Amino acid sequence: MSDQDHLYEVDLHWKYGRVGQIGSPDLNAKIEIATPPEFDGGVPGIWSPEHLFVASIVSCFMTTFVAISQNSGLEYESLRVKSVGTLGKVDGKFMMTKVVLKPDLVIFNEDLAEKAHRILEKAEAACLITRSVKSEVHLEAKVSVNTPQTV
């Protein structure tokens, strides 16, 4: 292990059937996980590994965007990101084949719309989780302007 390596510990405790719980000694919250209901024995209403896979990509995108925005001086009102992961078969085996990120960014200044799009694209390209997976990750960005009203 080099001085630049970082470790992230996650522990799993099997509870019953196809349900388990993950946590980390570094974090307070625990997350219940299960096989998704699309599979035999799956459990609805509980986070699945597939949801967590997509969540890791979209949360990495957000944190990367925030860092690049701060470094670039881009101020924004809000960022919401819908994300959809596709589970498909490749060579007869299931894998997450694609994740689509649909960020909806609201900025204050219309003159910065092009810069905002570039930062969104840069965040998708720089996300370390995205670079770590085989799945295609597509960005479908939307930038809106909300200029403050003067009275």
C-alpha positions in Angstrom: 0.0 0.0 0.0 1.4 3.4 -0.9 1.1 6.7 1.0 -1.5 7.8 -1.5 -3.8 4.8 -1.0 -7.0 5.4 1.0 -9.0 2.5 2.6 -12.8 2.4 3.0 -14.0 -0.4 5.2 -17.5 -1.7 4.9 -18.8 -4.6 7.0 -21.7 -6.9 6.1 -23.9 -8.8 8.6 -26.3 -11.3 7.1 -29.7 -11.0 8.9 -32.0 -13.6 7.4 -33.1 -14.9 4.0 -31.8 -12.6 1.3 -31.4 -9.6 3.7 -28.3 -8.2 5.2 -27.0 -5.0 6.7 -23.9 -3.0 5.8 -22.1 -0.5 7.9 -18.7 0.9 8.5 -16.7 1.5 11.6 -16.1 5.0 10.1 -19.8 5.9 9.8 -22.9 6.1 12.1 -25.6 4.9 9.7 -26.2 1.3 8.6 -28.0 0.3 5.4 -30.3 -2.7 5.1 -29.7 -4.5 1.7 -31.4 -7.3 -0.1 -31.7 -9.1 -3.4 -33.9 -6.9 -5.6 -37.5 -8.1 -6.2 -36.8 -8.8 -9.9 -34.9 -11.9 -8.8 -36.3 -15.1 -7.1 -36.5 -14.5 -3.4 -35.9 -10.8 -3.8 -37.3 -8.3 -1.3 -39.1 -5.1 -2.3 -38.5 -1.8 -0.5 -34.9 -2.5 0.5 -31.7 -1.1 -1.0 -30.1 -3.6 -3.4 -26.5 -3.9 -4.5 -27.7 -2.6 -7.9 -29.2 0.5 -6.2 -25.9 1.0 -4.3 -23.9 0.7 -7.5 -25.9 3.5 -9.1 -25.8 5.5 -5.9 -22.0 5.3 -5.8 -21.7 6.7 -9.3 -24.2 9.5 -8.8 -22.9 10.5 -5.4 -19.3 10.5 -6.8 -20.6 12.7 -9.7 -22.1 15.2 -7.2 -19.0 15.4 -4.9 -16.8 15.8 -8.0 -19.0 18.5 -9.4 -19.1 20.5 -6.1 -15.3 20.4 -5.9 -14.8 21.5 -9.5 -17.5 24.2 -9.2 -15.8 25.6 -6.1 -12.4 25.6 -7.8 -13.9 27.3 -10.9 -15.9 29.9 -9.0 -19.2 28.7 -10.4 -22.1 29.6 -8.0 -25.4 27.8 -8.4 -28.7 27.7 -6.7 -29.4 23.9 -6.8 -28.4 20.6 -8.2 -30.6 17.6 -8.5 -29.5 14.4 -10.3 -31.8 11.6 -11.4 -29.9 8.5 -12.3 -30.9 5.2 -13.8 -28.8 2.0 -14.0 -29.5 -0.7 -16.5 -28.9 -4.3 -15.6 -28.5 -6.4 -18.7 -27.0 -9.6 -19.9 -23.6 -9.6 -21.6 -22.3 -13.0 -22.9 -25.1 -14.6 -20.9 -24.2 -13.0 -17.6 -25.9 -10.2 -15.7 -24.0 -7.0 -15.3 -24.7 -3.3 -14.9 -24.4 -2.2 -18.5 -25.2 1.5 -18.4 -25.8 4.3 -15.9 -27.5 7.5 -17.1 -27.0 10.6 -15.0 -29.5 13.4 -15.5 -28.3 16.4 -13.6 -30.6 19.4 -13.3 -28.5 22.5 -12.4 -29.9 25.9 -11.6 -27.5 28.8 -11.9 -28.0 32.5 -11.3 -26.3 34.0 -14.4 -27.3 33.0 -18.0 -23.8 34.1 -19.2 -22.3 31.1 -17.2 -24.5 28.4 -18.8 -21.8 27.2 -21.1 -19.3 27.1 -18.3 -21.8 25.2 -16.2 -22.2 22.6 -18.9 -18.4 22.2 -19.2 -18.1 21.7 -15.4 -20.9 19.1 -15.5 -19.1 17.2 -18.3 -15.7 17.6 -16.5 -17.3 16.2 -13.3 -18.6 13.1 -15.1 -15.2 12.5 -16.7 -13.2 13.1 -13.5 -15.4 10.9 -11.2 -13.2 8.2 -9.8 -16.0 5.7 -9.4 -17.1 6.2 -13.1 -13.5 5.6 -14.1 -13.4 2.4 -12.0 -16.4 0.6 -13.6 -16.9 -1.2 -16.9 -20.5 0.2 -17.3 -21.1 3.0 -19.8 -22.0 6.2 -18.0 -23.9 8.8 -19.9 -24.5 12.4 -18.9 -27.7 14.2 -19.9 -27.3 17.6 -18.3 -29.8 20.4 -18.0 -28.8 23.9 -16.9 -31.4 26.4 -16.0 -31.1 30.1 -15.0 -32.9 31.6 -12.0 -32.1 35.3 -12.0 -32.9 37.0 -8.7 -36.0 39.3 -9.0 -35.4 43.0 -8.2 -38.2 44.8 -6.3 
